[in-house]
């Protein structure tokens, strides 16, 4: 495996992990704001809710679901603000990564 391919793949993994951390931080911020009585309104509305049996492997409390939660920010209920920020970060970061690793034709001298 070439070093270029190795760093390309690890960069993608780091971007996924960073977006998950960003999403988790936004979720915790929204919970804190609700707890202290700040009205956040529309931003805390869930855009989706996945209803899974607690024994399902993808449930957040089981091994696979918790691993995905920690690694990429997987959740069974995502708020609007979290989805917007996390997807925006992914779009921007992956765009820059693809641009940085774009194969450029060699110039002849």
ZADO-1210 file (C-alpha; in nm, 4 decimals, padded with zeros to 6 digits):
<atoms>
<atom x="00.0000" y="00.0000" z="00.0000" code="UNK" pos="1"/>
<atom x="00.1375" y="00.3390" z="-00.0927" code="UNK" pos="2"/>
<atom x="00.1779" y="00.6120" z="00.1661" code="UNK" pos="3"/>
<atom x="-00.0480" y="00.8383" z="-00.0374" code="UNK" pos="4"/>
<atom x="-00.3347" y="00.5891" z="-00.0227" code="UNK" pos="5"/>
<atom x="-00.2738" y="00.5229" z="00.3490" code="UNK" pos="6"/>
<atom x="-00.2897" y="00.8926" z="00.4395" code="UNK" pos="7"/>
<atom x="-00.5903" y="00.9444" z="00.2129" code="UNK" pos="8"/>
<atom x="-00.7865" y="00.6703" z="00.3899" code="UNK" pos="9"/>
<atom x="-00.6812" y="00.7792" z="00.7393" code="UNK" pos="10"/>
<atom x="-00.7734" y="01.1388" z="00.6534" code="UNK" pos="11"/>
<atom x="-01.1235" y="01.0260" z="00.5594" code="UNK" pos="12"/>
<atom x="-01.1516" y="00.8360" z="00.8882" code="UNK" pos="13"/>
<atom x="-01.0331" y="01.1409" z="01.0845" code="UNK" pos="14"/>
<atom x="-01.2906" y="01.3614" z="00.9128" code="UNK" pos="15"/>
<atom x="-01.5675" y="01.1138" z="00.9999" code="UNK" pos="16"/>
<atom x="-01.4559" y="01.0996" z="01.3634" code="UNK" pos="17"/>
<atom x="-01.4293" y="01.4786" z="01.3847" code="UNK" pos="18"/>
<atom x="-01.7796" y="01.5218" z="01.2435" code="UNK" pos="19"/>
<atom x="-01.9090" y="01.2780" z="01.5044" code="UNK" pos="20"/>
<atom x="-01.7399" y="01.4747" z="01.7810" code="UNK" pos="21"/>
<atom x="-01.8871" y="01.7967" z="01.6443" code="UNK" pos="22"/>
<atom x="-02.2335" y="01.6406" z="01.6355" code="UNK" pos="23"/>
<atom x="-02.2052" y="01.5089" z="01.9896" code="UNK" pos="24"/>
<atom x="-02.0870" y="01.8485" z="02.1141" code="UNK" pos="25"/>
<atom x="-02.3810" y="02.0241" z="01.9488" code="UNK" pos="26"/>
<atom x="-02.6194" y="01.7715" z="02.1032" code="UNK" pos="27"/>
<atom x="-02.4759" y="01.8315" z="02.4496" code="UNK" pos="28"/>
<atom x="-02.4909" y="02.2102" z="02.4002" code="UNK" pos="29"/>
<atom x="-02.8587" y="02.1893" z="02.3030" code="UNK" pos="30"/>
<atom x="-02.9344" y="01.9747" z="02.6086" code="UNK" pos="31"/>
<atom x="-02.7532" y="02.2233" z="02.8332" code="UNK" pos="32"/>
<atom x="-02.9401" y="02.5195" z="02.6865" code="UNK" pos="33"/>
<atom x="-03.2726" y="02.3436" z="02.7439" code="UNK" pos="34"/>
<atom x="-03.1695" y="02.2595" z="03.1016" code="UNK" pos="35"/>
<atom x="-03.0944" y="02.6213" z="03.1916" code="UNK" pos="36"/>
<atom x="-03.4151" y="02.7403" z="03.0309" code="UNK" pos="37"/>
<atom x="-03.2941" y="02.8940" z="02.7066" code="UNK" pos="38"/>
<atom x="-03.5562" y="02.8605" z="02.4331" code="UNK" pos="39"/>
<atom x="-03.3824" y="02.7136" z="02.1288" code="UNK" pos="40"/>
<atom x="-03.7007" y="02.6438" z="01.9368" code="UNK" pos="41"/>
<atom x="-03.6829" y="02.4830" z="01.5947" code="UNK" pos="42"/>
<atom x="-03.3166" y="02.3805" z="01.6244" code="UNK" pos="43"/>
<atom x="-03.3895" y="02.1039" z="01.8787" code="UNK" pos="44"/>
<atom x="-03.6589" y="01.9337" z="01.6717" code="UNK" pos="45"/>
<atom x="-03.5547" y="01.5870" z="01.5590" code="UNK" pos="46"/>
<atom x="-03.5258" y="01.5401" z="01.1839" code="UNK" pos="47"/>
<atom x="-03.5507" y="01.1639" z="01.2264" code="UNK" pos="48"/>
<atom x="-03.6116" y="00.9070" z="01.4964" code="UNK" pos="49"/>
<atom x="-03.5065" y="00.5441" z="01.4539" code="UNK" pos="50"/>
<atom x="-03.7088" y="00.3135" z="01.6749" code="UNK" pos="51"/>
<atom x="-03.5182" y="-00.0057" z="01.7417" code="UNK" pos="52"/>
<atom x="-03.5699" y="-00.2823" z="01.9925" code="UNK" pos="53"/>
<atom x="-03.3070" y="-00.2523" z="02.2712" code="UNK" pos="54"/>
<atom x="-03.1782" y="-00.5974" z="02.1738" code="UNK" pos="55"/>
<atom x="-03.1068" y="-00.4875" z="01.8142" code="UNK" pos="56"/>
<atom x="-02.7312" y="-00.4651" z="01.7373" code="UNK" pos="57"/>
<atom x="-02.7649" y="-00.1090" z="01.6006" code="UNK" pos="58"/>
<atom x="-02.9345" y="00.0213" z="01.9147" code="UNK" pos="59"/>
<atom x="-02.7129" y="00.2877" z="02.0775" code="UNK" pos="60"/>
<atom x="-02.6759" y="00.0802" z="02.3941" code="UNK" pos="61"/>
<atom x="-02.5444" y="-00.2324" z="02.2173" code="UNK" pos="62"/>
<atom x="-02.1919" y="-00.3035" z="02.1024" code="UNK" pos="63"/>
<atom x="-02.2214" y="-00.2141" z="01.7320" code="UNK" pos="64"/>
<atom x="-02.4441" y="00.0884" z="01.7880" code="UNK" pos="65"/>
<atom x="-02.2223" y="00.2282" z="02.0626" code="UNK" pos="66"/>
<atom x="-01.9123" y="00.1741" z="01.8490" code="UNK" pos="67"/>
<atom x="-02.0724" y="00.3653" z="01.5605" code="UNK" pos="68"/>
<atom x="-02.1847" y="00.6360" z="01.8033" code="UNK" pos="69"/>
<atom x="-01.8303" y="00.6889" z="01.9289" code="UNK" pos="70"/>
<atom x="-01.6609" y="00.6653" z="01.5890" code="UNK" pos="71"/>
<atom x="-01.8879" y="00.8588" z="01.3530" code="UNK" pos="72"/>
<atom x="-02.1608" y="01.0188" z="01.5627" code="UNK" pos="73"/>
<atom x="-02.4352" y="00.7659" z="01.4886" code="UNK" pos="74"/>
<atom x="-02.7558" y="00.8469" z="01.6750" code="UNK" pos="75"/>
<atom x="-03.1125" y="00.7238" z="01.6767" code="UNK" pos="76"/>
<atom x="-03.2539" y="01.0767" z="01.7104" code="UNK" pos="77"/>
<atom x="-03.0815" y="01.3714" z="01.5448" code="UNK" pos="78"/>
<atom x="-03.1692" y="01.7350" z="01.6021" code="UNK" pos="79"/>
<atom x="-03.1930" y="01.9820" z="01.3141" code="UNK" pos="80"/>
<atom x="-02.8955" y="02.1957" z="01.4249" code="UNK" pos="81"/>
<atom x="-02.6773" y="01.8895" z="01.4773" code="UNK" pos="82"/>
<atom x="-02.7633" y="01.7535" z="01.1333" code="UNK" pos="83"/>
<atom x="-02.6932" y="02.0863" z="00.9625" code="UNK" pos="84"/>
<atom x="-02.3577" y="02.1439" z="01.1309" code="UNK" pos="85"/>
<atom x="-02.2386" y="01.7848" z="01.1010" code="UNK" pos="86"/>
<atom x="-02.3320" y="01.7514" z="00.7337" code="UNK" pos="87"/>
<atom x="-02.1881" y="02.0949" z="00.6512" code="UNK" pos="88"/>
<atom x="-01.8604" y="02.0010" z="00.8153" code="UNK" pos="89"/>
<atom x="-01.8479" y="01.6729" z="00.6235" code="UNK" pos="90"/>
<atom x="-01.9194" y="01.8441" z="00.2931" code="UNK" pos="91"/>
<atom x="-01.6561" y="02.1145" z="00.3412" code="UNK" pos="92"/>
<atom x="-01.3847" y="01.8898" z="00.4860" code="UNK" pos="93"/>
<atom x="-01.4291" y="01.6133" z="00.2289" code="UNK" pos="94"/>
<atom x="-01.4270" y="01.8704" z="-00.0524" code="UNK" pos="95"/>
<atom x="-01.0942" y="02.0086" z="00.0682" code="UNK" pos="96"/>
<atom x="-00.9557" y="01.6575" z="00.1120" code="UNK" pos="97"/>
<atom x="-01.0551" y="01.5494" z="-00.2377" code="UNK" pos="98"/>
<atom x="-00.9090" y="01.8691" z="-00.3800" code="UNK" pos="99"/>
<atom x="-00.5825" y="01.8129" z="-00.1913" code="UNK" pos="100"/>
<atom x="-00.5497" y="01.4549" z="-00.3154" code="UNK" pos="101"/>
<atom x="-00.6582" y="01.5295" z="-00.6710" code="UNK" pos="102"/>
<atom x="-00.4156" y="01.3814" z="-00.9208" code="UNK" pos="103"/>
<atom x="-00.2519" y="01.6604" z="-01.1152" code="UNK" pos="104"/>
<atom x="-00.0977" y="01.5953" z="-01.4531" code="UNK" pos="105"/>
<atom x="00.2786" y="01.6263" z="-01.4570" code="UNK" pos="106"/>
<atom x="00.4174" y="01.9262" z="-01.6359" code="UNK" pos="107"/>
<atom x="00.6806" y="01.8680" z="-01.8954" code="UNK" pos="108"/>
<atom x="00.9943" y="02.0708" z="-01.8675" code="UNK" pos="109"/>
</atoms>
